[in-house]
Amino acid sequence: MKKIIITMSTLMISTISYSQTSVTFKPGPTVGEDATIWQLEGKCKPTGLPQTPALMNWGSNKEMAVTAWTWRDAGCAQGAQRSLIRFKDLNTLMVPNYITQIVSAKLRLFTPNPTTEGYGNNYYPGTPLPNPNPGWIQRVLPGNNVATSPNNWNENTVTWNTQPPVDLNSLILYVIPSTNARYGFIQEVDVTNITQQIVNELTYDPYANNGFRLSLQDEIYYRSQIYASSDNANSNLWPELVVTYNLILRKSAPTEDQPIMQMPAQDDPTKGMNSSRQEVKSGDTKVSIVPNPTVSGWNINIPSPKETTVTVNVYDSSSKKINTDIHHLNSGVNTLYLSAEKLVSGIYFIEVKGSGININEKAIKR
């Protein structure tokens, strides 16, 4: 464990402890949560199925499909398949009195050799179907403290028609690269920012982790990526999330056993005048943005005197608003992560507004 001293103001120094750990989540059939969702054009019912696939659950399939294909032999034209995946043990990264800072998070997926369902990956050297097959990884929206939220999908019941909504924020949209082998392929995608967002929100929303949705960028046949699910018989092929993180000790508030020494109150020359509440400015809240400059993203450390909700706006150097997010703050020091991966190099301005909070800080993307 190492200690880093940072200056919070000219009069106060705070000691924060970091403990870096790496963990691999690779759940099997009992714990794993993943499901393919499938729809066919015109709600077609293929031969051998009791109804159109958009009404059926495919959560027990041995493989996850991210495809746009045809099923003409079964009497149907084109259709699309997407997949949902959730690593519910992310909540084990939460430790009382610590902030969990995600250093990196890598989603790794494995194509069986051979696949048992579908064609396999269509894009590889020498393929007869040379359609590039890149995809998207998007965060499934949180449940917002509502246990019955439709966002809280269930592996054993979710269908195409009941699939949960995803976050359309382009700053946390990840590209799944095209494949380069039909079988035996390993796909790895950096999902650090989504994982940090989920972990941040788990501090106040137990339903924040609804995982990821995988889909093709272009759902026009013939394109296909096939990966083993957590129900696959080969445990080496189960999806995995490799997370490296730091635990940052929160600065605890004084208790009754730790009284605060206060100076006598100064005379108030405005006593008797009409007064209004003064907003807390950035200098008062001792905000810090690190690293700054950055290549990938900023951690915004905001002390808040109470539990509240804030709006975070990002402006470019021409004062054009390019992103807005809403975050929940707990009483004490809060860390919000803001991705810069999709931003061009330059100067940006981060505005945080809420009850009693009005912060404007400059941030630099290299």
C-alpha positions in Angstrom: 0.0 0.0 0.0 1.3 3.4 -0.9 0.2 6.8 0.4 -0.2 9.9 -1.7 -0.4 13.4 -0.2 -2.5 15.9 -2.1 -3.1 19.5 -1.2 -6.8 20.2 -0.8 -6.3 23.9 0.1 -3.5 26.1 1.4 -4.5 25.3 4.9 -5.4 21.6 4.8 -3.6 18.4 3.7 -5.4 15.1 3.4 -3.8 11.6 3.3 -5.4 9.2 0.9 -4.5 5.5 0.8 -4.4 3.5 -2.4 -4.5 -0.3 -2.6 -4.4 -1.5 -6.2 -6.0 -4.9 -6.9 -6.8 -7.0 -10.0 -9.7 -9.4 -10.1 -11.2 -11.5 -12.9 -14.9 -12.2 -12.9 -15.6 -15.4 -14.9 -19.0 -16.7 -13.8 -20.4 -20.1 -14.9 -23.9 -21.4 -15.3 -25.0 -20.8 -11.7 -23.9 -17.2 -11.3 -23.4 -16.0 -14.9 -26.1 -13.8 -16.5 -26.2 -13.5 -20.3 -28.8 -13.9 -22.9 -29.2 -13.6 -26.7 -32.3 -11.7 -27.9 -33.5 -12.4 -31.4 -36.0 -10.9 -33.8 -37.1 -11.8 -37.4 -38.4 -9.4 -40.0 -42.2 -9.4 -40.2 -42.5 -11.3 -36.9 -41.9 -14.5 -38.9 -42.3 -17.8 -37.1 -39.5 -20.1 -38.3 -40.1 -23.8 -38.8 -39.7 -25.8 -35.6 -40.4 -22.9 -33.2 -43.8 -22.3 -31.5 -43.8 -18.5 -32.1 -41.7 -15.7 -33.4 -38.3 -15.5 -31.7 -38.8 -11.9 -30.5 -41.3 -13.4 -27.9 -39.0 -16.2 -26.7 -36.3 -16.3 -24.1 -32.8 -17.6 -25.1 -31.1 -17.2 -21.8 -29.9 -20.8 -21.6 -28.1 -20.9 -24.9 -24.5 -22.1 -24.9 -23.5 -19.3 -27.1 -24.2 -15.5 -27.4 -25.0 -14.2 -30.8 -24.4 -10.7 -32.2 -25.6 -11.2 -35.8 -27.6 -10.0 -38.8 -28.5 -13.1 -40.9 -31.2 -14.9 -42.9 -33.2 -18.0 -42.0 -34.7 -18.8 -45.4 -34.4 -22.6 -44.9 -36.7 -22.1 -41.9 -39.2 -20.0 -43.9 -38.1 -16.6 -42.7 -36.1 -13.7 -44.2 -33.6 -11.6 -42.4 -33.3 -11.0 -38.7 -30.9 -9.7 -36.0 -29.6 -11.1 -32.7 -28.1 -9.1 -29.9 -26.8 -10.2 -26.5 -27.0 -9.0 -22.9 -24.4 -9.7 -20.3 -24.1 -8.7 -16.6 -21.3 -9.4 -14.1 -23.3 -9.0 -10.9 -20.3 -9.5 -8.6 -19.1 -6.0 -9.4 -20.8 -5.0 -6.2 -18.0 -6.9 -4.3 -15.7 -4.1 -5.3 -17.5 -1.8 -2.9 -15.8 -1.4 0.5 -17.2 0.7 3.3 -15.3 4.1 3.8 -13.5 3.7 0.5 -14.0 5.0 -3.0 -13.5 2.4 -5.7 -11.5 3.8 -8.6 -11.4 1.6 -11.7 -7.9 1.7 -13.3 -8.9 -0.6 -16.1 -11.7 -3.1 -17.0 -11.4 -5.4 -20.0 -14.3 -7.5 -21.3 -13.0 -10.7 -22.9 -15.2 -13.0 -25.1 -14.3 -16.3 -26.6 -15.5 -17.9 -29.9 -15.7 -21.7 -29.6 -14.0 -23.9 -32.1 -16.2 -24.8 -33.7 -19.4 -23.0 -32.8 -22.6 -25.1 -32.3 -25.1 -22.4 -33.2 -24.9 -20.3 -36.4 -22.2 -19.8 -38.9 -19.5 -18.6 -36.5 -17.7 -15.2 -37.1 -18.3 -14.2 -40.7 -15.3 -11.9 -41.0 -11.8 -13.3 -41.3 -9.0 -13.8 -43.9 -10.3 -15.7 -46.9 -14.0 -15.5 -45.8 -16.7 -16.0 -48.5 -18.8 -13.4 -46.6 -16.4 -10.4 -46.5 -18.7 -8.0 -44.6 -16.9 -6.2 -41.8 -18.7 -7.0 -38.5 -17.8 -4.4 -35.9 -20.3 -3.9 -33.1 -21.2 -1.7 -30.1 -21.1 -2.2 -26.4 -23.5 0.0 -24.5 -24.5 0.2 -20.9 -27.9 -1.0 -20.0 -29.6 1.7 -18.0 -29.8 1.4 -14.2 -32.9 0.5 -12.2 -32.8 3.9 -10.4 -33.6 2.3 -7.0 -36.7 0.6 -8.3 -36.7 -3.2 -7.9 -39.4 -3.7 -10.5 -37.8 -1.4 -13.1 -38.0 -3.0 -16.6 -34.3 -2.1 -16.9 -33.5 -4.9 -14.4 -33.6 -7.7 -17.0 -33.7 -11.3 -16.0 -31.6 -13.9 -17.9 -34.5 -16.4 -17.8 -37.2 -14.1 -19.1 -35.8 -11.3 -21.2 -36.8 -11.3 -24.9 -36.2 -9.0 -27.9 -39.6 -7.4 -27.2 -38.7 -6.8 -23.6 -35.1 -5.9 -23.9 -34.0 -3.1 -21.6 -33.0 0.4 -22.9 -29.3 1.4 -23.2 -27.4 4.6 -22.5 -27.1 6.5 -25.8 -24.3 8.7 -24.5 -21.6 8.6 -27.1 -18.9 9.2 -24.5 -19.5 5.7 -23.1 -20.1 3.9 -26.4 -17.5 1.2 -27.1 -16.5 -0.4 -30.4 -16.4 -4.2 -30.7 -13.7 -4.6 -33.4 -14.3 -6.8 -36.4 -13.2 -10.5 -35.9 -10.2 -12.0 -37.7 -11.1 -15.7 -37.3 -14.2 -17.8 -37.8 -13.6 -20.0 -34.8 -11.2 -20.0 -31.8 -11.2 -16.2 -31.7 -10.7 -14.0 -28.6 -12.2 -10.6 -28.4 -11.1 -8.0 -25.9 -12.8 -4.6 -25.3 -11.9 -1.9 -22.8 -15.0 -1.0 -20.8 -13.3 1.0 -18.1 -15.6 4.0 -18.2 -18.9 2.1 -18.1 -17.6 0.0 -15.3 -16.5 3.1 -13.3 -20.0 4.6 -13.9 -21.7 1.4 -12.6 -19.5 1.2 -9.5 -20.1 4.9 -8.7 -23.8 4.5 -8.9 -23.9 1.3 -6.9 -23.1 3.4 -3.8 -26.6 4.7 -3.9 -28.6 2.5 -6.3 -28.5 -1.3 -5.7 -30.0 -1.8 -9.2 -27.3 0.3 -11.0 -25.6 -2.7 -12.5 -27.6 -4.0 -15.4 -24.6 -4.8 -17.5 -23.9 -4.4 -21.2 -25.7 -4.9 -24.5 -23.7 -6.1 -27.5 -25.0 -5.4 -31.0 -23.7 -5.0 -34.5 -23.1 -1.5 -35.8 -24.8 -2.5 -39.1 -27.6 -5.0 -38.7 -27.6 -5.9 -42.3 -26.9 -9.6 -43.3 -24.5 -11.3 -43.5 -22.6 -10.3 -40.4 -21.9 -12.4 -37.3 -20.0 -12.5 -34.1 -20.5 -15.6 -31.9 -19.2 -16.1 -28.4 -19.5 -18.7 -25.6 -22.0 -17.8 -22.9 -21.7 -18.6 -19.2 -23.8 -21.8 -19.9 -21.1 -23.2 -22.2 -19.8 -26.6 -21.3 -16.2 -25.4 -21.6 -15.4 -23.2 -18.6 -12.3 -21.8 -20.3 -14.7 -20.0 -22.7 -17.0 -18.3 -20.3 -17.0 -14.5 -20.7 -14.7 -12.7 -18.3 -14.3 -9.2 -17.0 -10.8 -8.3 -15.8 -10.8 -5.3 -13.4 -7.9 -3.5 -11.9 -8.9 -0.9 -9.3 -7.7 1.3 -6.4 -9.4 1.7 -3.0 -9.2 5.3 -1.9 -9.8 6.0 1.7 -12.5 8.5 2.2 -11.8 11.4 4.6 -14.1 10.7 7.6 -16.1 13.3 9.2 -15.4 14.2 12.9 -17.5 12.3 15.5 -18.5 13.2 19.0 -15.2 11.8 20.1 -13.3 14.0 17.7 -14.6 17.5 18.5 -13.9 20.4 16.1 -12.1 23.4 17.6 -13.8 26.5 16.3 -12.7 30.1 16.4 -15.0 32.6 18.1 -17.6 34.1 15.7 -16.7 37.4 14.0 -19.0 40.4 14.3 -21.6 40.4 11.5 -21.7 43.9 10.0 -24.7 42.9 7.9 -26.8 41.8 10.8 -30.4 42.9 10.4 -30.2 43.2 6.6 -32.1 41.0 4.3 -30.0 37.9 3.4 -30.1 35.1 0.9 -28.4 31.7 0.7 -25.0 31.9 -1.0 -24.1 29.2 -3.5 -21.0 27.1 -2.8 -18.3 28.0 -5.4 -15.5 25.8 -6.5 -13.0 27.5 -4.2 -15.3 26.7 -1.3 -15.8 23.1 -2.1 -12.1 22.4 -2.8 -12.8 20.6 -6.1 -10.0 18.8 -7.8 -9.9 17.3 -11.3 -7.3 14.6 -11.9 -5.4 13.8 -14.0 -5.4 17.1 -15.8 -4.3 17.1 -18.6 -5.7 13.7 -19.4 -5.7 11.2 -22.3 -8.7 9.1 -21.4 -10.8 10.8 -18.7 -11.0 12.9 -15.5 -11.9 12.0 -11.9 -13.8 15.0 -10.5 -13.5 15.0 -6.7 -16.4 17.0 -5.1 -17.0 17.4 -1.4 -20.7 17.9 -0.7 -22.1 19.0 2.7 -25.2 16.9 2.1 -26.8 14.2 -0.1 -27.9 15.8 -3.4 -28.2 15.6 -7.2 -26.0 17.6 -9.6 -25.9 18.2 -13.3 -22.5 17.9 -15.0 -22.1 19.9 -18.2 -19.1 19.8 -20.5 -18.4 22.7 -22.9 -15.7 23.0 -25.5 -13.5 26.1 -26.0 -16.2 27.8 -28.1 -18.7 27.5 -25.1 -20.7 24.8 -27.0 -22.3 22.3 -24.7 -21.2 18.8 -25.8 -22.4 16.6 -22.9 -24.7 16.5 -20.0 -25.0 14.0 -17.2 -26.9 13.8 -13.9 -25.1 12.4 -10.8 -26.0 11.7 -7.2 -23.7 13.0 -4.5 -23.4 11.6 -1.0 -22.5 13.7 2.0 -18.7 13.9 2.0 -16.2 13.5 -0.8 -17.5 12.2 -4.1 -15.6 11.1 -7.2 -17.3 11.4 -10.6 -15.6 9.9 -13.7 -15.9 11.8 -17.0 -14.6 10.0 -20.1 -12.6 12.0 -22.6 -11.8 9.2 -25.0 -14.2 10.5 -27.7 -13.1 14.1 -27.3 -10.5 15.8 -29.5 -7.4 17.3 -27.9 -8.1 20.8 -26.5 -9.4 22.8 -23.6 -12.8 22.0 -22.1 -14.8 23.5 -19.2 -16.6 21.3 -16.7 -19.7 22.8 -15.0 -21.2 21.1 -11.9 -24.5 22.6 -10.8 -26.8 21.6 -8.0 -28.4 22.8 -4.7 -25.7 25.0 -3.2 -23.1 23.9 -5.7 -22.0 25.9 -8.7 -18.6 24.8 -10.0 -16.7 25.7 -13.2 -13.3 24.2 -13.9 -11.0 24.0 -16.9 -9.9 20.6 -18.1 -7.4 19.7 -20.8 -7.5 16.7 -23.2 -4.2 15.8 -24.7 
